[in-house]
Each structure stands twice: as structure tokens, then as C-alpha cells.
Amino acid sequence: MRCAEIHPNPAAFVVGGLEPEEAAEVRSHLAPCLSCWKEFEELENVYCALQVASPPQPLPTSRSCLPAPRTSPT
């Protein structure tokens, strides 16, 4: 497996979304390929951080970034 073949969806590997055969091919490519290994390690770090992060809290309505709704002319 070449680098270009594993880059279309590296997140699928990180989250366990590949078929076992395909995941094994990616793992065998990552072992000797430091460039791809580093990229996948970064994705894995982000994925792990998101798993333990608290869900975001909604902004109070008075601080909403959204513009006020338009009213149509009557």
C-alpha cells in the first residue's frame, strides 16, 4: 500500500471504521513510513482528546453571534 492509497480517509482508520483486511494493510504501511505514521498519530491524538472533552455549552441568547431574525413586511 502506498501513501496516496491510505490518505483518502485516514480518519476511518483512526476511529476503527475500516474492514479488518484494510486496517491491516494500513498498519503494515505505517510501520516503516514515518511520514504517514506522524499524520495518523496526530489524528489519533485529536480523536482521543475529543472523546474525553466535555460537550460545548450553548452561548447565552444575549451573546448569540447570529443576527436577529428578519421580519417580513406586512
Contacts in CASP RR format, 6 or more apart in sequence:
PFRMAT RR
TARGET T0000
AUTHOR 0000-0000-0000
METHOD contacts of the structure
MODEL  1
MRCAEIHPNPAAFVVGGLEPEEAAEVRSHLAPCLSCWKEFEELENVYCAL
QVASPPQPLPTSRSCLPAPRTSPT
1 25 0 8 1.000
1 26 0 8 1.000
1 28 0 8 1.000
1 29 0 8 1.000
2 29 0 8 1.000
3 29 0 8 1.000
3 33 0 8 1.000
3 35 0 8 1.000
3 36 0 8 1.000
5 29 0 8 1.000
6 13 0 8 1.000
6 25 0 8 1.000
6 26 0 8 1.000
6 29 0 8 1.000
6 30 0 8 1.000
6 36 0 8 1.000
7 36 0 8 1.000
10 39 0 8 1.000
10 40 0 8 1.000
10 43 0 8 1.000
11 43 0 8 1.000
11 47 0 8 1.000
12 18 0 8 1.000
13 23 0 8 1.000
13 26 0 8 1.000
13 40 0 8 1.000
14 40 0 8 1.000
14 43 0 8 1.000
14 44 0 8 1.000
14 47 0 8 1.000
15 47 0 8 1.000
16 23 0 8 1.000
17 23 0 8 1.000
18 26 0 8 1.000
29 36 0 8 1.000
30 36 0 8 1.000
30 37 0 8 1.000
30 40 0 8 1.000
31 37 0 8 1.000
59 65 0 8 1.000
END
